[in-house]
Amino acid sequence: MVGGLCFAAGPVWWLLLAGGDGAHYAVGFMPGLVLTGVGAGLYQPVMFSAAGLLPARQLSLGSGVLMMSRQGGSALGVAALVMITGGAARPGLDALRAGWVFTAVTAALAAVGGAAVRTGVRADPGESGGSGTDPLRHH
C-alpha cells in the first residue's frame, strides 16, 4: 500500500511543480522520480515474496503469473499513455499532465487495492526452503 502511495506521489509532484516556467530539473522533476522509484522498490519485493510463499508444487505457476501480470500491466500502461498523449513523439505539457493524472490515479487505486487485500497467510516456521503455507487457505 505504501509503495502504491509513493508511486502516486511522483506524478502528483510533477502536476504541482513541473510547469513550463523553466523550473530546475532538481526541483521540478527529480523528486517525482525518486518518489516513483521508492514506490516501485516498496511494492515489487512484496509481490515476489508473496509468490515465494506458494508451496513448491505451485512455485513455477505463481512465478509465471507474477511475471505475466507485470509484463501485461506494463504493456497496458504504455498503451494507455500513448493513447492519452495522442502518440506524439514530443507531447505537449497538457498531454504530459493528462498522463501524470492517469498514472497517479492508477497507482492510488493499486494502493487502495493493496489495503483491501487481507489474508491470513502465515509462514510455517517448521518448514525450510522458503515456502510457507498455502496462500489459498486462510487461518
DSSP file with accessible surface (Angstrom, degrees, kcal/mol):
  #  RESIDUE AA STRUCTURE BP1 BP2  ACC     N-H-->O    O-->H-N    N-H-->O    O-->H-N    TCO  KAPPA ALPHA  PHI   PSI    X-CA   Y-CA   Z-CA
    1    1 A M     >        0   0  119      0, 0.0     4,-2.1     0, 0.0     5,-0.2   0.000 360.0 360.0 360.0 -45.1    0.0    0.0    0.0
    2    2 A V  H  >  +     0   0   88      1,-0.2     4,-2.7     2,-0.2     5,-0.2   0.899 360.0  54.7 -63.9 -37.7    2.8    2.4    0.9
    3    3 A G  H  > S+     0   0    3      1,-0.2     4,-2.6     2,-0.2    -1,-0.2   0.916 107.7  49.0 -61.8 -42.8    4.6    1.6   -2.4
    4    4 A G  H  > S+     0   0    9      2,-0.2     4,-2.2     1,-0.2    -1,-0.2   0.897 111.4  49.7 -63.6 -39.6    1.5    2.5   -4.4
    5    5 A L  H  X S+     0   0   93     -4,-2.1     4,-1.8     2,-0.2    -2,-0.2   0.914 111.8  47.6 -66.8 -41.0    1.1    5.8   -2.5
    6    6 A C  H  X S+     0   0   28     -4,-2.7     4,-1.2     2,-0.2    -2,-0.2   0.917 111.5  51.2 -64.2 -41.0    4.7    6.7   -3.1
    7    7 A F  H  < S+     0   0   55     -4,-2.6     3,-0.3     1,-0.2    -2,-0.2   0.888 111.1  48.1 -64.2 -37.0    4.4    5.8   -6.7
    8    8 A A  H  X S+     0   0   11     -4,-2.2     4,-1.5     1,-0.2    -1,-0.2   0.827 103.2  63.3 -70.2 -30.1    1.3    8.0   -7.0
    9    9 A A  H  X S+     0   0   34     -4,-1.8     4,-2.5     1,-0.2    -1,-0.2   0.820  93.1  63.9 -67.5 -28.8    3.1   10.9   -5.2
   10   10 A G  H  X S+     0   0    0     -4,-1.2     4,-2.1    -3,-0.3    -1,-0.2   0.972 106.0  40.2 -61.2 -55.6    5.6   11.2   -8.0
   11   11 A P  H  > S+     0   0    0      0, 0.0     4,-2.5     0, 0.0    -1,-0.2   0.861 113.3  56.1 -63.7 -31.6    3.2   12.2  -10.7
   12   12 A V  H  X S+     0   0   63     -4,-1.5     4,-2.1     2,-0.2    -2,-0.2   0.922 105.6  52.3 -63.9 -40.9    1.3   14.4   -8.2
   13   13 A W  H  X S+     0   0   85     -4,-2.5     4,-2.8     1,-0.2     5,-0.4   0.937 110.4  47.8 -56.8 -47.4    4.7   16.2   -7.6
   14   14 A W  H  X S+     0   0   31     -4,-2.1     4,-2.2     1,-0.2    -1,-0.2   0.892 109.1  53.4 -63.8 -39.3    5.1   16.8  -11.3
   15   15 A L  H  < S+     0   0   44     -4,-2.5    -1,-0.2     1,-0.2    -2,-0.2   0.887 117.1  38.2 -60.8 -38.6    1.5   18.1  -11.6
   16   16 A L  H  < S+     0   0  135     -4,-2.1    -2,-0.2    -5,-0.2    -1,-0.2   0.849 133.0  18.5 -81.9 -35.8    2.1   20.6   -8.9
   17   17 A L  H  < S+     0   0   77     -4,-2.8     2,-1.0    -5,-0.2    -3,-0.2   0.585  99.9  84.2-118.0 -13.7    5.7   21.7   -9.6
   18   18 A A     <  +     0   0    2     -4,-2.2     2,-0.2    -5,-0.4    -1,-0.1  -0.793  57.3 141.0 -98.5  98.6    6.6   20.8  -13.2
   19   19 A G    >   -     0   0   24     -2,-1.0     3,-0.5    -3,-0.1     4,-0.4  -0.624  68.1 -93.0-121.6-175.0    5.4   23.5  -15.4
   20   20 A G  T 3  S+     0   0   76     -2,-0.2    -2,-0.1     1,-0.2    73,-0.0   0.207  95.0 102.9 -85.5  19.4    6.7   25.3  -18.4
   21   21 A D  T 3  S-     0   0  126      1,-0.1    -1,-0.2     0, 0.0    -3,-0.0   0.306  99.4-104.3 -89.1   9.2    8.2   28.0  -16.2
   22   22 A G    <   +     0   0   71     -3,-0.5    -2,-0.1     1,-0.2     3,-0.1   0.779  53.7 179.4  77.3  26.1   11.8   26.7  -16.6
   23   23 A A        -     0   0   41     -4,-0.4    -1,-0.2     1,-0.1     2,-0.0  -0.296  38.2 -97.1 -59.7 143.9   11.9   25.1  -13.1
   24   24 A H    >>  -     0   0  132      1,-0.1     4,-3.3     4,-0.1     3,-1.3  -0.358  27.0-122.1 -64.3 144.1   15.2   23.5  -12.4
   25   25 A Y  H 3>>S+     0   0  125      1,-0.3     5,-2.5     2,-0.2     4,-2.1   0.871 110.8  58.8 -53.9 -42.3   15.3   19.7  -13.0
   26   26 A A  H 345S+     0   0   42      1,-0.2    -1,-0.3     3,-0.2    -2,-0.0   0.757 118.6  30.3 -64.8 -22.4   16.4   19.0   -9.4
   27   27 A V  H <45S+     0   0   86     -3,-1.3    -2,-0.2     3,-0.1    -1,-0.2   0.820 125.6  40.7-101.3 -40.8   13.2   20.8   -8.1
   28   28 A G  H  <5S+     0   0    1     -4,-3.3   -11,-0.2     3,-0.1    -3,-0.2   0.862 132.1   5.3 -81.7 -36.5   10.7   20.1  -10.9
   29   29 A F  T  X5S+     0   0   75     -4,-2.1     4,-1.9    -5,-0.3     3,-0.5   0.773 110.7  69.3-119.9 -41.6   11.3   16.5  -11.9
   30   30 A M  H  ><S+     0   0   89     -5,-2.5     4,-2.6     1,-0.2     5,-0.2   0.895  97.2  54.2 -58.7 -42.6   13.9   14.7   -9.8
   31   31 A P  H  > S+     0   0   34      0, 0.0     4,-2.6     0, 0.0    -1,-0.2   0.912 109.0  50.6 -59.6 -35.7   11.8   14.4   -6.5
   32   32 A G  H  > S+     0   0    0     -3,-0.5     4,-2.5     2,-0.2     5,-0.2   0.894 109.4  50.6 -66.1 -38.4    9.0   12.8   -8.5
   33   33 A L  H  X S+     0   0   78     -4,-1.9     4,-2.3     2,-0.2    -1,-0.2   0.905 110.8  49.0 -64.6 -40.9   11.4   10.3  -10.0
   34   34 A V  H  X S+     0   0   85     -4,-2.6     4,-2.8     2,-0.2     5,-0.2   0.930 111.0  50.4 -64.1 -43.9   12.7    9.5   -6.5
   35   35 A L  H  X S+     0   0   52     -4,-2.6     4,-2.4    -5,-0.2    -2,-0.2   0.927 112.4  45.5 -61.7 -44.2    9.2    9.0   -5.2
   36   36 A T  H  X S+     0   0   20     -4,-2.5     4,-2.5     2,-0.2    -1,-0.2   0.895 113.0  51.4 -68.0 -35.6    8.2    6.7   -8.0
   37   37 A G  H  X S+     0   0   44     -4,-2.3     4,-2.4     2,-0.2    -2,-0.2   0.917 110.6  47.6 -65.5 -41.7   11.4    4.8   -7.6
   38   38 A V  H  X S+     0   0   70     -4,-2.8     4,-1.6     2,-0.2    -2,-0.2   0.918 111.0  53.0 -63.9 -41.5   10.8    4.4   -3.9
   39   39 A G  H  X S+     0   0    0     -4,-2.4     4,-2.1    -5,-0.2     3,-0.4   0.940 110.6  45.5 -59.3 -47.3    7.3    3.3   -4.6
   40   40 A A  H  X S+     0   0   21     -4,-2.5     4,-2.1     1,-0.2    -1,-0.2   0.902 111.2  54.0 -63.6 -38.8    8.4    0.6   -7.1
   41   41 A G  H  < S+     0   0   47     -4,-2.4    -1,-0.2     1,-0.2    -2,-0.2   0.771 111.2  46.6 -66.7 -24.0   11.1   -0.5   -4.6
   42   42 A L  H  < S+     0   0   79     -4,-1.6     4,-0.5    -3,-0.4    -1,-0.2   0.820 117.6  37.6 -87.3 -34.2    8.4   -0.9   -1.9
   43   43 A Y  H  X S+     0   0   79     -4,-2.1     4,-1.6    -5,-0.2    -2,-0.2   0.822 106.5  61.6 -92.2 -28.2    5.8   -2.8   -3.8
   44   44 A Q  H  X S+     0   0   54     -4,-2.1     4,-2.1    -5,-0.3     5,-0.2   0.934 100.8  51.7 -67.9 -43.1    7.8   -5.2   -6.0
   45   45 A P  H  > S+     0   0   73      0, 0.0     4,-2.6     0, 0.0     5,-0.2   0.879 107.0  56.0 -60.7 -32.2    9.5   -7.1   -3.2
   46   46 A V  H  > S+     0   0   93     -4,-0.5     4,-2.2     2,-0.2    -2,-0.2   0.917 106.9  49.2 -64.2 -41.5    6.1   -7.8   -1.6
   47   47 A M  H  X S+     0   0   60     -4,-1.6     4,-2.0     2,-0.2    -1,-0.2   0.927 113.0  46.7 -63.3 -44.1    4.9   -9.3   -4.9
   48   48 A F  H  X S+     0   0   83     -4,-2.1     4,-1.8     1,-0.2    -2,-0.2   0.898 112.2  49.5 -67.5 -38.3    7.9  -11.6   -5.1
   49   49 A S  H  X S+     0   0   73     -4,-2.6     4,-0.7    -5,-0.2    -1,-0.2   0.877 108.1  54.4 -69.8 -33.2    7.8  -12.6   -1.5
   50   50 A A  H >< S+     0   0   52     -4,-2.2     3,-1.0     1,-0.2     4,-0.3   0.922 108.3  48.6 -63.8 -41.5    4.1  -13.5   -1.9
   51   51 A A  H >< S+     0   0   17     -4,-2.0     3,-1.4     1,-0.2    -1,-0.2   0.875 105.9  59.3 -65.2 -32.8    4.9  -15.7   -4.8
   52   52 A G  H 3< S+     0   0   28     -4,-1.8    -1,-0.2     1,-0.3    80,-0.2   0.666  93.2  66.9 -70.3 -15.1    7.6  -17.3   -2.7
   53   53 A L  T << S+     0   0   50     -3,-1.0    79,-0.3    -4,-0.7    -1,-0.3   0.587  78.2 107.2 -79.8 -10.7    5.0  -18.3   -0.1
   54   54 A L  S <  S-     0   0   26     -3,-1.4    80,-0.1    -4,-0.3     5,-0.1  -0.345  83.7 -97.6 -66.9 149.5    3.5  -20.8   -2.6
   55   55 A P    >>  -     0   0   16      0, 0.0     3,-2.2     0, 0.0     4,-0.8  -0.280  40.0-104.0 -60.6 155.6    4.0  -24.5   -2.0
   56   56 A A  G >4 S+     0   0   80      1,-0.3     3,-0.8     2,-0.2     4,-0.5   0.846 120.3  58.4 -54.0 -37.0    6.9  -26.0   -4.0
   57   57 A R  G 34 S+     0   0  187      1,-0.2    -1,-0.3     2,-0.1     4,-0.2   0.690 114.6  37.0 -70.7 -16.0    4.5  -27.6   -6.5
   58   58 A Q  G <> S+     0   0   48     -3,-2.2     4,-2.8     2,-0.1    -1,-0.2   0.392  87.7  97.7-113.4   2.4    2.9  -24.2   -7.4
   59   59 A L  H <X S+     0   0   74     -3,-0.8     4,-2.5    -4,-0.8     5,-0.2   0.906  84.9  47.4 -61.9 -43.7    6.0  -22.0   -7.3
   60   60 A S  H  > S+     0   0  106     -4,-0.5     4,-2.4     2,-0.2    -1,-0.2   0.922 113.7  48.2 -64.9 -42.7    6.6  -22.1  -11.0
   61   61 A L  H  > S+     0   0  121      2,-0.2     4,-2.6     1,-0.2    -2,-0.2   0.941 113.0  47.8 -62.8 -46.4    3.0  -21.3  -11.8
   62   62 A G  H  X S+     0   0   14     -4,-2.8     4,-2.4     1,-0.2    -2,-0.2   0.907 112.0  49.4 -62.7 -41.5    2.9  -18.5   -9.3
   63   63 A S  H  X S+     0   0   54     -4,-2.5     4,-2.6    -5,-0.2    -1,-0.2   0.913 111.4  49.7 -64.4 -40.7    6.2  -17.0  -10.6
   64   64 A G  H  X S+     0   0   41     -4,-2.4     4,-2.6     2,-0.2    -2,-0.2   0.908 110.6  49.0 -64.8 -41.6    4.8  -17.2  -14.2
   65   65 A V  H  X S+     0   0   90     -4,-2.6     4,-2.6     2,-0.2     5,-0.2   0.921 111.8  50.1 -64.3 -41.9    1.6  -15.5  -13.2
   66   66 A L  H  X S+     0   0   17     -4,-2.4     4,-2.3    -5,-0.2    -2,-0.2   0.950 113.4  44.3 -60.9 -49.3    3.5  -12.7  -11.4
   67   67 A M  H  X S+     0   0   67     -4,-2.6     4,-2.6     1,-0.2     5,-0.2   0.908 114.0  50.3 -64.6 -40.1    5.8  -12.1  -14.4
   68   68 A M  H  X S+     0   0  141     -4,-2.6     4,-2.9    -5,-0.2     5,-0.3   0.912 111.0  48.6 -65.1 -41.5    2.9  -12.2  -16.9
   69   69 A S  H  X S+     0   0   69     -4,-2.6     4,-2.5    -5,-0.2    -1,-0.2   0.896 112.0  49.6 -67.1 -37.1    0.9   -9.7  -14.8
   70   70 A R  H  X S+     0   0   71     -4,-2.3     4,-2.2    -5,-0.2    -2,-0.2   0.942 115.5  42.4 -64.9 -46.7    3.9   -7.4  -14.6
   71   71 A Q  H  X S+     0   0  122     -4,-2.6     4,-2.4     2,-0.2    -2,-0.2   0.917 116.4  48.0 -67.5 -42.7    4.6   -7.5  -18.3
   72   72 A G  H  X S+     0   0   32     -4,-2.9     4,-2.6    -5,-0.2     5,-0.2   0.909 112.0  49.9 -64.2 -41.6    0.9   -7.2  -19.2
   73   73 A G  H  X S+     0   0   43     -4,-2.5     4,-2.5    -5,-0.3    -2,-0.2   0.907 110.7  49.8 -63.3 -40.7    0.4   -4.3  -16.8
   74   74 A S  H  X S+     0   0   73     -4,-2.2     4,-2.5    -5,-0.2     5,-0.2   0.928 111.6  48.2 -63.2 -44.7    3.5   -2.5  -18.3
   75   75 A A  H  X S+     0   0   63     -4,-2.4     4,-2.5     1,-0.2    -2,-0.2   0.920 113.1  47.5 -63.3 -42.8    2.2   -3.0  -21.8
   76   76 A L  H  X S+     0   0  128     -4,-2.6     4,-2.6     2,-0.2    -1,-0.2   0.899 111.7  51.1 -65.6 -39.5   -1.3   -1.8  -20.9
   77   77 A G  H  X S+     0   0   26     -4,-2.5     4,-2.4     2,-0.2    -2,-0.2   0.927 111.5  46.4 -64.0 -43.8    0.2    1.2  -19.1
   78   78 A V  H  X S+     0   0   92     -4,-2.5     4,-2.6     2,-0.2     5,-0.2   0.926 112.6  50.7 -64.1 -42.9    2.3    2.2  -22.1
   79   79 A A  H  X S+     0   0   59     -4,-2.5     4,-2.3    -5,-0.2    -2,-0.2   0.918 110.9  49.0 -61.9 -41.6   -0.6    1.7  -24.5
   80   80 A A  H  X S+     0   0   21     -4,-2.6     4,-2.8     1,-0.2    -1,-0.2   0.919 111.7  48.7 -64.6 -42.0   -2.8    3.9  -22.3
   81   81 A L  H  X S+     0   0   59     -4,-2.4     4,-2.5     2,-0.2     6,-0.3   0.887 109.9  51.4 -67.1 -36.9   -0.1    6.7  -22.1
   82   82 A V  H  <>S+     0   0   76     -4,-2.6     5,-1.9     2,-0.2     4,-0.5   0.926 112.5  47.0 -63.7 -41.2    0.4    6.6  -25.9
   83   83 A M  H ><5S+     0   0  148     -4,-2.3     3,-0.9    -5,-0.2    -2,-0.2   0.937 112.6  49.2 -65.1 -43.3   -3.4    7.0  -26.3
   84   84 A I  H 3<5S+     0   0   52     -4,-2.8    -2,-0.2     1,-0.3    -1,-0.2   0.901 114.5  44.1 -64.7 -40.3   -3.5    9.8  -23.7
   85   85 A T  T ><5S-     0   0   30     -4,-2.5     3,-1.1    -5,-0.2    -1,-0.3   0.454 112.7-117.9 -85.9   0.4   -0.7   11.7  -25.3
   86   86 A G  T < 5 -     0   0   66     -3,-0.9    -3,-0.2    -4,-0.5    -4,-0.1   0.656  55.9 -76.9  75.0  14.1   -2.0   11.1  -28.8
   87   87 A G  T 3 <S+     0   0   50     -5,-1.9    -1,-0.2    -6,-0.3     2,-0.1   0.639  82.0 162.3  72.2  13.4    1.0    9.2  -29.9
   88   88 A A    <   -     0   0   51     -3,-1.1    -1,-0.2    -6,-0.2    -3,-0.0  -0.412  42.8-140.2 -69.4 139.9    3.0   12.4  -30.3
   89   89 A A  S    S+     0   0  105      1,-0.3    -1,-0.1    -2,-0.1    -2,-0.1   0.857 103.0  23.9 -66.0 -34.6    6.8   11.9  -30.4
   90   90 A R  S    S-     0   0  229     -3,-0.0    -1,-0.3     0, 0.0    -2,-0.0  -0.726  89.8-158.7-130.8  82.8    7.1   15.1  -28.2
   91   91 A P        -     0   0   38      0, 0.0    -5,-0.1     0, 0.0    -6,-0.1  -0.249  18.5-114.9 -64.9 149.4    3.9   15.5  -26.3
   92   92 A G     >  -     0   0   47     -7,-0.2     4,-2.3     1,-0.1     5,-0.2  -0.203  32.7 -95.9 -75.0 173.6    3.0   19.0  -25.0
   93   93 A L  H  > S+     0   0   60      1,-0.2     4,-2.8     2,-0.2     5,-0.2   0.878 123.5  55.1 -62.7 -36.5    2.7   19.9  -21.4
   94   94 A D  H  > S+     0   0  136      2,-0.2     4,-2.0     1,-0.2    -1,-0.2   0.912 109.1  47.5 -64.4 -40.1   -1.1   19.4  -21.4
   95   95 A A  H  > S+     0   0   24      2,-0.2     4,-2.1     1,-0.2    -1,-0.2   0.906 112.1  50.2 -66.9 -40.2   -0.7   15.8  -22.7
   96   96 A L  H  X S+     0   0   60     -4,-2.3     4,-2.6     2,-0.2    -2,-0.2   0.923 108.6  52.3 -63.4 -42.3    2.0   15.1  -20.1
   97   97 A R  H  X S+     0   0   73     -4,-2.8     4,-2.4     1,-0.2    -1,-0.2   0.912 107.9  51.4 -60.7 -40.7   -0.2   16.4  -17.4
   98   98 A A  H  X S+     0   0   47     -4,-2.0     4,-2.4     1,-0.2    -1,-0.2   0.914 110.6  49.2 -62.8 -40.0   -3.0   14.1  -18.5
   99   99 A G  H  X S+     0   0    4     -4,-2.1     4,-2.6     2,-0.2    -2,-0.2   0.891 109.7  51.2 -64.7 -39.2   -0.6   11.2  -18.4
  100  100 A W  H  X S+     0   0   30     -4,-2.6     4,-2.7     2,-0.2    -2,-0.2   0.891 109.2  50.7 -66.5 -38.0    0.6   12.1  -14.9
  101  101 A V  H  X S+     0   0   69     -4,-2.4     4,-2.8     2,-0.2     5,-0.2   0.950 111.3  48.5 -63.1 -46.7   -3.1   12.2  -13.7
  102  102 A F  H  X S+     0   0   67     -4,-2.4     4,-2.6     1,-0.2     5,-0.2   0.931 113.4  47.0 -57.3 -47.3   -3.7    8.8  -15.2
  103  103 A T  H  X S+     0   0   29     -4,-2.6     4,-2.3     1,-0.2     5,-0.2   0.920 113.0  48.1 -63.7 -43.9   -0.5    7.4  -13.6
  104  104 A A  H  X S+     0   0   10     -4,-2.7     4,-2.4     2,-0.2    -1,-0.2   0.922 113.0  48.2 -63.9 -42.0   -1.3    8.9  -10.2
  105  105 A V  H  X S+     0   0   76     -4,-2.8     4,-2.5    -5,-0.2    -2,-0.2   0.934 112.9  46.7 -66.4 -45.0   -4.9    7.7  -10.2
  106  106 A T  H  X S+     0   0   60     -4,-2.6     4,-2.0    -5,-0.2    -1,-0.2   0.901 113.5  48.8 -66.6 -37.1   -3.9    4.1  -11.2
  107  107 A A  H  X S+     0   0    9     -4,-2.3     4,-2.0    -5,-0.2    -1,-0.2   0.905 111.2  50.1 -67.8 -38.6   -1.2    4.0   -8.6
  108  108 A A  H  X S+     0   0   38     -4,-2.4     4,-2.4    -5,-0.2    -2,-0.2   0.902 109.4  51.6 -65.5 -38.8   -3.6    5.3   -5.9
  109  109 A L  H  X S+     0   0  111     -4,-2.5     4,-2.7     1,-0.2    -1,-0.2   0.885 107.6  52.6 -64.1 -37.1   -6.1    2.6   -7.0
  110  110 A A  H  X S+     0   0   64     -4,-2.0     4,-2.6     2,-0.2    -1,-0.2   0.897 108.4  50.8 -63.9 -38.6   -3.4    0.0   -6.6
  111  111 A A  H  X S+     0   0    4     -4,-2.0     4,-2.1     2,-0.2    -2,-0.2   0.917 110.5  48.7 -64.5 -41.3   -2.7    1.3   -3.1
  112  112 A V  H  X S+     0   0   96     -4,-2.4     4,-1.8     2,-0.2    -2,-0.2   0.924 111.6  50.0 -63.6 -42.9   -6.4    1.1   -2.3
  113  113 A G  H  X S+     0   0   34     -4,-2.7     4,-1.3     1,-0.2    -2,-0.2   0.904 109.6  51.1 -61.4 -41.4   -6.4   -2.5   -3.7
  114  114 A G  H  < S+     0   0   40     -4,-2.6    -1,-0.2     1,-0.2    -2,-0.2   0.879 110.1  49.4 -63.7 -36.3   -3.4   -3.4   -1.5
  115  115 A A  H  < S+     0   0   38     -4,-2.1    -1,-0.2     1,-0.2    -2,-0.2   0.829 109.5  52.7 -70.9 -30.4   -5.1   -2.0    1.6
  116  116 A A  H  < S+     0   0   76     -4,-1.8     2,-0.6    -5,-0.2    -1,-0.2   0.739  89.2  90.6 -78.5 -23.3   -8.3   -4.0    0.8
  117  117 A V     <  +     0   0  102     -4,-1.3     2,-0.4    -3,-0.1    -4,-0.0  -0.636  52.2 171.4 -79.5 120.7   -6.4   -7.3    0.4
  118  118 A R        +     0   0  211     -2,-0.6     2,-0.3     2,-0.0    -3,-0.0  -0.991   2.6 174.0-131.0 124.5   -6.3   -9.1    3.7
  119  119 A T        -     0   0   80     -2,-0.4    19,-0.1     2,-0.1    17,-0.1  -0.919  33.6-140.5-125.6 157.7   -5.0  -12.7    4.0
  120  120 A G        +     0   0   17     -2,-0.3    19,-0.3    15,-0.2     2,-0.2   0.000  50.4 147.4-100.7  26.7   -4.4  -14.8    7.0
  121  121 A V        +     0   0   26     14,-0.1     2,-0.4    17,-0.1    -2,-0.1  -0.463  21.4 179.4 -70.0 129.0   -1.2  -16.3    5.5
  122  122 A R        -     0   0  169     -2,-0.2    11,-0.8    12,-0.1     2,-0.1  -0.995  31.1-114.2-128.5 137.5    1.4  -17.2    8.0
  123  123 A A        -     0   0   70     -2,-0.4     9,-0.1     9,-0.2     3,-0.1  -0.439  30.3-119.4 -68.5 140.6    4.8  -18.7    7.2
  124  124 A D    >   -     0   0   72      1,-0.2     3,-1.5    -2,-0.1    -1,-0.1  -0.741  20.7-159.1 -82.9 109.6    5.2  -22.2    8.6
  125  125 A P  T 3  S+     0   0  130      0, 0.0    -1,-0.2     0, 0.0    -2,-0.0   0.775  88.0  57.1 -65.1 -21.4    8.2  -21.9   10.9
  126  126 A G  T 3  S+     0   0   72     -3,-0.1     2,-0.4     2,-0.0    -2,-0.0   0.584  91.6  84.4 -85.5  -7.2    8.8  -25.6   10.8
  127  127 A E    <   -     0   0   81     -3,-1.5     3,-0.3     4,-0.0     2,-0.2  -0.779  61.7-161.1-100.7 135.5    9.2  -25.7    7.0
  128  128 A S        +     0   0  109     -2,-0.4     3,-0.4     1,-0.2    -2,-0.0  -0.595  61.1  66.5-104.7 172.8   12.5  -24.9    5.3
  129  129 A G  S    S-     0   0   80     -2,-0.2    -1,-0.2     1,-0.2     3,-0.1   0.489 109.8 -86.0  94.7   3.0   13.2  -24.0    1.8
  130  130 A G  S    S+     0   0   67     -3,-0.3     2,-0.4     1,-0.2    -1,-0.2   0.362  93.4 116.7  87.0 -10.3   11.4  -20.6    1.8
  131  131 A S        -     0   0   17     -3,-0.4    -1,-0.2     1,-0.1   -78,-0.2  -0.789  41.6-172.1 -98.2 141.4    7.9  -21.7    1.1
  132  132 A G        -     0   0    5     -2,-0.4    -9,-0.2     1,-0.3    -1,-0.1  -0.005  39.5 -37.7-105.4-148.8    5.2  -21.2    3.7
  133  133 A T  S    S-     0   0   15    -11,-0.8    -1,-0.3     1,-0.1   -12,-0.0  -0.235  75.9 -79.1 -75.8 165.5    1.6  -22.3    4.0
  134  134 A D    >   -     0   0   39      1,-0.2     3,-1.7   -80,-0.1    -1,-0.1  -0.498  37.1-148.5 -67.0 117.2   -0.8  -22.4    1.1
  135  135 A P  T 3  S+     0   0   31      0, 0.0    -1,-0.2     0, 0.0   -15,-0.2   0.676  94.3  64.4 -67.1 -12.2   -1.9  -18.8    0.5
  136  136 A L  T 3  S+     0   0  133    -17,-0.1     2,-0.6     2,-0.0    -2,-0.1   0.672  90.8  74.5 -82.7 -14.5   -5.3  -20.0   -0.7
  137  137 A R  S <  S-     0   0  136     -3,-1.7     2,-0.4   -18,-0.0    -1,-0.0  -0.865  74.7-153.0-100.8 121.7   -6.0  -21.4    2.8
  138  138 A H              0   0  118     -2,-0.6   -17,-0.1   -17,-0.1    -2,-0.0  -0.749 360.0 360.0 -96.3 142.4   -6.9  -18.7    5.3
  139  139 A H              0   0  135     -2,-0.4   -18,-0.0   -19,-0.3    -1,-0.0  -0.675 360.0 360.0 -93.3 360.0   -6.2  -19.2    9.0
